[in-house]
Amino acid sequence: MAWIADNLHFLLFGGACLLLLAGFPVAFTLAGSGLLFAGIGLALDVFDPAFLNAFPHRIFGTMNNQLLIAVPLFIFMGVMLERSRVAEELLESMGRLFGSIRGGLGISVSVVGALLAASTGIVGATVVTMGLLSLPSMLRQGYDARLACGSIAAAGTLGQIIPPSIVLVLLGDVLSSAYQQAQLAQGNFSPDTMSVGDLFAGALLPGLALVGLYILYQAAMALFRPESSPLPAKADDDASPRPGLADLFHALIAPLALIIAVLGSILTGVATSTEAASVGAIGALLLAGYRLDSRRPAPIYAAIGALIGLIVLTNMVDIRLNRPDASILERLGQIIAAIATLVVAAGIAIALGRVWRGKILRPVIEATTRITTMVFGILIGAALFSLVFRGLGGDVAVTDFLTALPGGKVAALFAVMAVMFLLGFFLDFIEIVFVVVPIVAPALLMMDISPVWLGVMMAMNLQTSFLTPPFGFALFYLRGVAPDSIPTSTIYRGALPFVAIQLVALLALAEFPRMATWLPGILFAD
């Protein structure tokens, strides 16, 4: 009995993992196992019930956390873009542009995966969409099935690391709290802060470097194994003509405009992550309205132009109202902002009417509500789980274990990354972010590890586990839409080279932390 009392925190963690693997709902598993072990701890007199008194305050703090408002907004943006066929048009145009060169289709898949990652950030939707549209084209052209499957699965996982990403938003919130907790434990009562914007900036260069490695691999395969990436047959009457500049611009303008509006406003300091997410949600709605009725684009163009103008105007002029000392220029800016707001509102109303008539709005709202409810339900369950784990002394045990490892912070970081990588085979990234990261992050951050670098390392690690056989979620998504003629073993073998590429990128990031810390230091330097 004494052994059980001393190790109740580890039994709590192991029991929760077993229940999750058994398929029980995540939020109820976390909350239920927390309550169960809290009761056991009370019976064994090793748990202070005062920890449970903090639970209502945790829920209230979560609901008042403005950063988390970005989660439903980014989800809405991604689902709206998926349903409005922006991805399909982009894939078709890029495939026609690069399809005439050896390895071009594989390169186009990597490029489109990066653009979709930066505009939607939803891994499952990206893999399924590209699997349905690109995989048949690559197989018809004679691509090696392993290369085709690996390219699509790997490109689909880029939504984990390229901002804006739901993973980075959730990681940023958890790591921000862990960073402050670590500093307070070290006696720093004026702790530094880390924002999601820092994490977005830190992930940008590693994410683009990963895309570059994918493209280099596609080019190398075309050069050294030309039979794996054949040129299209000249007698193919079904081959689509190469897109003109107007067609390419039409396909690229939607995701590029959204990426610039969302990421640009965060990285330049014009908007917070939540404000940028609202811009992304409005932009996705306007683009969907344009796609559904491209013959009457004027109201949507005007609204998009006014939205961009508002962002620029906010950065240049102080347009806050009720300021008696405002200059004439600022008064003029307020008038222009009011007119632009009316134009945006009119464009939103027109876009809403179009997506409603197109029977898109209701499925998008239902999907957004379902995913958001899942995320916040898990967040509340994880809050109770972490309180009980801490009350049982689990945080102290984890800190002691990591600091006692031979090799210092390098060994501790390697151990945490290995555990997260293995758990990524079985658990979703949301579960890992809410359950594992709050337990291990404070101990790592007390070892003088950069929170931005740690966050990017964790995000890339989770992305790698998404792709690794036999349990990578991206492989399951692709298996669901791939033809029956392609065996599962082919999908797994095709993913292995890209797993190796991601491990190389992860090792490079571990060796050169400035890949993640340089850009935030430039953009957000005090």
N, C-alpha and C positions, 0 to 999 in steps of 0.2 A: 504493500500500500504506500509506503514511503517513496518507493521508486516512481509510482504513478504520480504522486503529488509533486515530486521534483521535476518530472518531465511532461507535465500536463500541457504545456504550451506546444511542445513538439507533437504530442498526440493530437492536439487540436488542428495543427497545420496538416498533418498526415491524414487525419480523418476527413477534413474538408476536401483535400485533393482526391481521395478515394470516392467520395460522394459525387464530386464533379465528373470524374471519369465514368461513374455509373450512369450519368445522364440526368441527374436531378437538376431542377432549375437553379441557376447560379445564385440569384439573389436570396432565395429561400434557403439554399444550402449554406451560404455564408452566415446569414442571420441565425438560422436554426442551430448550426453547429456552435456558433458563438454562445447562444443562450444555453445550450445543453452543457457545454464545458464550463460556463459560468456557474451553473447549478452544481456541477461536480466540484468545482473549486470552492464554492461556498460550503458544501458538505464536508470537504477535506480541510476547510479553514485555511486555504491558500489563495483566496481571491477576495479583494476588498470590493464590496458592492457599490462603493462610491464611484467606481469607474462607469457603472451603468447609468449613474445620474448625469454623466456628461453626454450621454447619447442624444437626448433631445436637442442639446446645444449644437451637437455635430450636425444634425439634420437641418436645424435652423441656419447654421453657417453655410451648409451646402446650398440651400435654396437661395441664400442671399449672395452667393458667389457669382459676381457678374461675369467672370471669365467663362463659367460653365454655360452661360447663355449662348456662347459661340457654338456649342455642340449641336443643338437642334438646327441652328442656322446653316452650319456647314453640311449637315445631313440633308436638309432641304435642298441646298444648292446641288449636291451631288445627285440626289434622286431626280430632281427636275431636269438636269442635263442628260441623265441617262434616258428618261422617258421621252425627251424632246428630240432624240435621234442625232444629237450633236456628235456623239462618238462615231456613229455609223458614217456620217458624211465625212468626218475627218479621216477615218480609216480608208474609205474609198478613195479620197483624193490623194492621200499620201501613198497608198498602194499603187495608184496609176502613175504618180510622179517618179517613184523609185523602182517600179516593177520592171523597167526596161534594162536595168543594169544587174549584173550578177550579184546576188546577195541583197538586192534592193528591197525585196519584200520583208526580209528579216530586219533590215535597218529601219524600214518604215514602221514595223511593229514596235521596235524599241523607242523610236521618236514619238509615236502616238501614245505609247504607254506612259512616257514622261509627261506629255501634254495632258492626258486624261488624269494622271496622278495629281498634277498641279491644279486641275480644275474640278475634279470630283473627289478624289481621295478615298474612293470605295473600292477595295480590292476585289471583292466578289463580283460586283457589277462589271468591273473592267475586264477581268479574266473571262467571264461569260460572254460579254459583248465581243471581245476580240476572238474568242474561240469560235463563236458562231460565224463571224464575218471573215476573219483572216485565215483560219485553219483550212477551210475548203479551198481557198485560192492558192495557198502555199502547196497543198497536196496536189492540186490540179497541175500546177507548174512543175511538179516533180521534186519538190524539196524533200530532203530526208525527214521522215516523220519525227524522229527524235529531235532534230534541230527545230522543226516547226513547233512542236509541243513545248520544248524548253524555252524558246523565245517568247511565246505567248504567256506562259506561266510566270516567267521572270519579269516581263514587262508589266504584268498585272500587279505584281507586288510592290511596284515603285510607289504606289499610293501610301505605303507605310512610312516612307522616309522623305519624299519630296513634299514640302509644304505647299499649301495648307493641308494638314493631315489631322484626322481625328485622333490618331495615335499621339501625335505631338501635342495636341491641345490637352489631352488627358494626362500625358506624361508631364507636361509643363506645370499643370496644377498640382499634381502629386509631388513632383520634385521641388517645386517652390516651397511647399509646406515642409518637406523633409530638410531642405537647405536651412530654413529658419530654425527648425528644431535642432539641427546639428550645431548651428552657431550659438544658440541659447545654451545648449549642453556644454559648450566650450567656454561659457562665460561672456560671450559677446551679446550684450543686451541692446545693441543697435545694429541688428543683423542686416547684411546686404540682401538684396532681392534679386530674383530671377524671373523674368516674364516669359510668356509663350512666344513673344516676338524674338527674344534672345534665342530660343530653341529653333524657331523657324529660320532665323539667319544662320544659326550653326549647322542646320541640316541641309542647307541649300547647296553648298559646295560639295560635300560628300555625296549627296544625291545625284548631282550632275556628273560627278566623277564616275559614279556607278553606271549611269547611262552611257558615258563615253566608253567604259570597259565593255559593256554589252555590244556596242557598235563595233568596237575593235575586234571582238570575238567573231561577230558576223562577217566582218571583212576578212579576217584570217581564214575562216572556214571557206569563204568564196575563193580565196587565193590558193590555199593548200589542199582543199578538198572540193574542187569545183563541181563534182557530181552531186554534192549535198545541197548546192545552191544553183540550180541550172537557170539559164536564160529562158524566157518564155518562147514557145515555139512560134516561128514566124507565120505559120499557116493557121494560127489560132484566130478564127473569125470572131470569136467572142471577146477577144482582147479589147479593152476599152481604150480610147485614144488618150494620149497624154494630156493632163489638164493644163489649160492655159493659165496665165497669170491671174485673170479675173476669178476663175474657178478656185484656184489655190487660195487666193486672198479671201474669198467667200467662206471657204472651209476653215481657214486658220483664224480669221478675225474674231470668231466667237470665243474659243478657249484662250487665245492670247490676250484679248481685251479683259477677260475676267481675271486671268492670272495677274496682269499688270495692275488692275484695279485693287485686287485683294492683297497680293503680296507687296506691291509697290506702296500701298498706303500704310502697311505695317512696318516695312523696312525703312521707309523715309520718316517714320514717326508721326505721320499725319493722323493715323487712327490706331486705336487699340485693336487687339485681336477680335474682340467682340464687335466693335464697330465695323471692322473690315469684313467680318462674317456676314453682317447685315447687308453690306454693299454687295457681297457675293451672292446672297440669297435674292436680292432685288435684281442683280444682273442676270442671274440664271432664269428668273421669271421673265424678264424682258426678252432674253434670247429665245426662250421657248415660245413666247408670243410671236416673235419674228419668224421662227421656223414654221409655225403653223399657218402663217399667212404672209409669205414673202412678197406677194404682189402689192401689198400695202405697207411698206416698211417705214414710211415717214414718221408716224407717231413713236415707233420704237427707236428709230435713229435719234429723234429729238430728245427722247427720254434718256437714252444712253449718253448723248452729248451733254445734256444738262447734269446728269449724275457725275460725269467726269469733271465738268466745270465746277460743280459744288466742291469736289475733293480738292481741286487746284485752288479755288477761291478760299477755302478754309485754311489752306496752308500759307496763303499770301496775305490775307486781310483778316483782322479781328472782326467777325460779324456777329458777336454776341449782342443780344438785344438789351434794352433798359440800361444803356450806358449814356449818361448825360454828357460825358466828355468825349464822345465819339467824334472823329473828324469827318469832314465832308466825304473823303474817300471811303471811310468805313460805312457811312450812311448809304453811299451808293452801292457798296458791296452788299449791305443788308437787303437793299431793294432787288439787286440782281439775284441774290440767293433766294429771296421769296419767289421771284418769277421762275427760277430754275426748279424750285421745290414743287410748284404747281405743275410744271411740265413733266417732272418725274412722276407725280401723283397721277396725272392723266395717262401717261404711258403705262403705269402699273395697272390702272383700271382697264385699259384696253387689252393688255396682256392677260389679265385675269379672265376677262370675257372670252378670249380666244382659247386659253387652256381649259376653261370650263366647257366650252362647246366642243373642244377636241377630246373631252372625257379623260383628261390627264390630271386635272387638279385634285380630284378626290383620291385617286390612287397614290399621288405624291404625298398628300397630307396624311393619309392612313399609314404609309410606309414611314414617314418622318415621325409620326406619333409613336408607332410601334417600336422603332429603333431607339428613340429618345427615352421612352418609358423603360426599355430594357437597360439602357446605360445608367439612368438615375436609380432604378431599382437595385442594380448591382452596386452602385456607389453607396446607397444607404446600407445594404447588407454588409458591404466591406467595411463601413465605418463601425458597425457593431462588432464585426469580427476582429478588427484591429484593436479596438478598445479592450476586448476580452483577452486577446493575445498579449497586449501590453500589461494588463492587470495580472496575468499569470507569470509575468517576468520574461516573456519571450523576447522583447526588444533588447534586454540586458544580455540574454543568452546568445542572441545573434551577434551583438557587438563583441562580446567576449570571444566568440568562436572566430570571427573574421580577423580580429586584431591578434589572435594567438597563432594564426597560420604562419608558417615559416615563409619568408619572402615578402612580408609587409603588404603594402597596398596592392602590389602587382598580383600576388597570389590571391588576395581577397577579391580583387576585381575579376580575376580569371574564374574563381569559384562561383561568383554570382552570375557571370555571363554563361558559364556552363550549365548552371541550374536553370536559368531562364531559357536557354536554348532547348534543353530537354523538355521543360514544361510546355514550350511552344509547340511540341508535337501533339499534345493532348488538350491543352487549354487555349481558349481564345485570348487575343491580346488584351481585351478589356479585363478579363479575370486576372491576368498576370500583372497588369498595371495597377489594379486596385488592391490586390492581395499581396503580391510578392514585393513590389517596389517600395511601398511604405515601410516594410519590415527591414529591408536591406539598405535602402538609400541613406538614412541618417548615419549608419555606421560607416558607409563608404565616404560620405561627404565630410565626416570628421577626420578623415585621413588626408585632407587637403587635396581633394579631387575636384576639378572644375564641374559644377552642376550641368553646364551646357554640354561639355564633352561627354559626361556620363549619360545624359539624356539621349544624345545622338547615337552613342554606342549601343544603348539599350534598344532604341528604335531600329537600328540596322540589324541588331541581333534578332529581334522579333521578326523582322522581314525575312531573314535567312531561314528561320524555323518555319515560316509560312511556306517555304519552297522545298524544304528538305523531305525526301522520301523516308519512311512510307506514310507519314501522317500529315504532311504539309497541306494546309487548307486550300491553297491555290491549286494544288494537284487534284484535289477532290472536285473543286469547281470546274476545272478543265475536263476531268473525267466525265462529268455530267453532261457536257455538250459535245464531246469528241465523238466521231463515228465509231460504231462497234468494231470496225475493221482495225482500229488502233488499239492494241492491248495495253493494259495498265502498265506493264513493264516497260513499254516504249516511252510512255509519259515520264516514268520515274528515271529512266536512263537519260532522257533528254534534259531533265532538270539538273542532273549532277554537275555538268560543266558550269552551269550558272551558279550553283551552290558554291563551287570552288571559286568562282569570280567574286562572289559576295564575301567569302571568307578572306580572300586576298584584300578586298576593300576594307573589311573590318580590322584586319591586322595592320593595314596601312594607317587607318584612323587611330588605332591604339598606339602605333609608333610615332605618329605625328599629330598630336592633339590640336595643333594650330589649324588643321583643316576644319575643325569645328569652332574654334575660339577666335580665329582671326577676324572673320566678317562681323560677328557681334561686337568685337572690340572696336572696329572701325565705325560701325553704324551707330552704336549706342554708347560711345565713350562719353564720360562726364565732362 
